[in-house]
Amino acid sequence: MTVFRTILPIVPLSLNAYLKRKSLAKKRFFDQLEMLTKNVDFQKYSSGSRLYFKVIYFEHNTSNIRDIDNVFKPILDFFSKKIYHNDEQIKHILGFKLEMLYNTEWFDVVIDISSLRRDEIKFYLTETCLLIEIGNVPLSENDVVTWYGGDDEA
């Protein structure tokens, strides 16, 4: 099966902020995701598939930044039963948050954009969103996000 990749123009609410109404907040988020993905043809991996899950959180808003750990679980829960059968199938998780207003020279991200449309690329660069990718393990070198820190030579 091919890699599942999508852009979500929303970021989950921090459910910890809604302790008393956590289930309501989660349902509201799932309802939003259902509307956003209503035309997506989900192809489910077999129950024996070993999968990786990648999230890149492009944050352009400094007033409402979410912690990356609060982003993972609601997204995993939403795609469970749509793309894979069980969380146990996820063997590798990769995710990070890019605070785009604080973009500096020391952090380079390489993303394979060969399957993306020009408007999708523009969206990453201007709007808060999530890039979600789910695929079979093992990852190939082309599927890995590469970054270089500090003044080290590449």
N, C-alpha and C positions, 0 to 999 in steps of 0.2 A: 504494500500500500504506500502511496505517496505521503509526503509530510503534510500535515494539516497546519495551515498558517492563516491567521486572521488579525485584523486590527480592531480593537475595541475602543471606541471613543469615550469610554467612561472608566472610572476607577472605583473599585468597591469602597463603600463607607467603612470606616474602622468599626467593626462590630463591637469592639470593647467600649466604645463611646456610647453604645446603646444596650448596656447590659440588661436592663429591664425589658427592652423591646427588641432583643437580638433576633428572634425568629421573624418578627415583622420586617425589620431592616433587611434581613437576608432574603425574604420573599420578595420585597420590593426590588432589590437588586436583580434577583433572578428574573422577575417579570420584565425588567429593562433589557436584560440580556436576551430573553426570548424574543422580544420585539426586534432587537438589533440583528438577530441571527435567524429570523423567520424564513429567509430565502436561502439559507445555507443548506447545502446537501451534505449532511453529516454522513461520513462513511466510517463505520465502526471497525476498530481493530479487533482481531480475534482475542478470545479470553487468555490465550497463552502468550500474547505479545508482550515483550519487554520494551517499555517506552521511556522516552525522555520528555521532559516538559520544560519549555523555555518561556520566560516572561521578561520583556524589556519594558520598563516603565519610563516613558518620556514625560517628565513633569515640567510644565511651563508656568505653573501657578505657584507662587511662593507662599500664598496665604492658606493653602489647604493641602499640604503635602502629607501623604500617607506613608507609613512604614512599609517596607517591602514585604515583611512577614504577614502583614494584614491584607496584602493583595493576593498572595498565593492561595490560601485555603478556599475562599469563595469561588475563585476561578476554577480550581481543581474540582470542587464540588459540582459546579455547573456543568463542566464537560464530562464528568462521570456519567455513565449511562448513555451519553450521546456519542462519544468517540471511543471510550474504553469502558470496560465492565466494572473495574474495581481499582481503587487507589493503589492496591498492592502491585499493579502492573507498572506503576511509575517507579523506575529504578534510578533515574538521574534527574535532578532538578537544577536548572541554571536560571538565575534571575538577578537583575540589578536595576537600580533606579538611576536615571540620568536627570539631574536637576539642570535643565537646559539654560536657565538664566545665569548659571554659574559655570558655564562651559569654559574650560581652560585648556591650554595647550598640552598639559601633561596627561590628558586622558583621551585616547583615540579608540573609537569603536568601529569595527568593521562588520558590516551587515551585508549578507548576500542579497542584493536588490534585483537580481536577474528576473525574479518572478513577480516583482512589484510594479504597479503602474506609477507613472509620474505623479499623479495626484496623491497616491498613498505616501510616497516619499516626502512630498511637501507637507502632508499632514503631520508626519513624525516631527518635522522641523519647526512646526508652528503651533501644534495643539497638544494638550495633555491627552495621552492615550496609552494603550498597552499593545505591544506586539506579542501575540501568543503563538507558540509553535509546539506541536506535538508530533513525535515521530518514533520510529523504531530505533532501539539501541543496537549496536554501538553507533556513536556519532562518527561521522567522517571529519577530517580536518576542515572541509569546506562548511560544515555546519556549526563550527565553534566560533563564538565571539572572541576576538583577540583584543587584548588591551596591553598597553605599555605604561608603566608607572615611573614617576620621577624623571631624572635626567639620563636614565640608562639608554644605551644604544639598542636599537631593535636587532 
